[in-house]
């Protein structure tokens, strides 16, 4: 019941309503009570009789007039309980010395029962039924405000839960990815050392090549996870600009990736001036993610085209693959984290961070990335990399 007591306490109008009830009836004790099938709990009280009731206090349900209101789901007016045939033997007059009582059921705006709003006094009264009309209107006001408070609490709890979940996920990603780097480094170094041995047969060399390729993919995944964590905590991705030639870098990236996917054809074309000041590691990361994405989703028999064009104020990069277009519902959120395309057979080889990282790197350079995907032309990612931020 603590949440119900707190919800009523946050409604600033409740004390004013209780004051109106006392003025309207001439009584000296007004209460908003949470009444259920099993309990009676005081949520708000205005006491001029020194009765001693406080928010959060409970009474035995069967000893209260409020239980009669709950059971009948209708208002109740009692002017002299000790002489009223209905209540002469009721526990309330005997236990609490209550003679006069007026109450209406209190419900949320949607009709869900909450409890009772009442005024009472040890002295008898001479109230008329018309007082109940005002009581009903005031109870509707409190019920409406109560529902608003509960909805705000629910939204706040959902928001807090989402924020805590996101924060925990990002912390775990950062910790796990950092801790995975050490064993992967050891695996890579060991496999590379063994590859230098001349006595290896073809089968052993092929196995070591696969180990190195798998370790490379894992390292790229860890890098993406670390970048994602840094981007999400608001720090953005760091870039270290230096003089470089995008044409040379693109050739290096394509050559390295071609070795890892010898069954696919990667075609690179370069034109214009490719020099400028960018972060070479980050630009390589952009190209690697886009080409890897094209290899993953493009048809096996079609080449991947990589085009680098130097323009007066920027370098334009594009990576194109054939195949069916990206679905519309995926396209709308393609650069959001954990978004993945749909592959034949339902295969999913990534966790959906590659394009998010691409977008973040280009933002850090003052650039942008766009995608065009149609049934006839395939899919092309277009990167705008300005020479100056």
ABEGO torsion letter per residue (X at the ends): XAAAAAAAAABAAAAAAAAAAAAAAGBABBBBBBBBAABBBBABBBBAAGAGBBBGBBBBAAABAAAAAAAAGBBBBBABAAABAAAAABAAAAAAGBABBBBBBBBBAAGBBAEBBBBBBABBBBBBAAAAAAAAAAAAAAAAAAAAAAAAAAAAAAAAAAAAAAAAAAAAAAAAAAAAAAAAAAAAAAAAAAAABAABBAAAAAAAAAAAAAAAAAAAAAAAAAAAAAAAAGAEBBBBBBBBBAAAAAAAAAAAAAAABAABBBBBBBBEBABEBBBAAAAAAAAAAAAAAAAAABBAABBBBBBBBBBAABBBBBBBBBEBBBBAAAAAAAABBGBBBBBBGGBBABAGAAAAAAAAAAAAAGBBBBBBBBAAAEBBBBBBBBABX
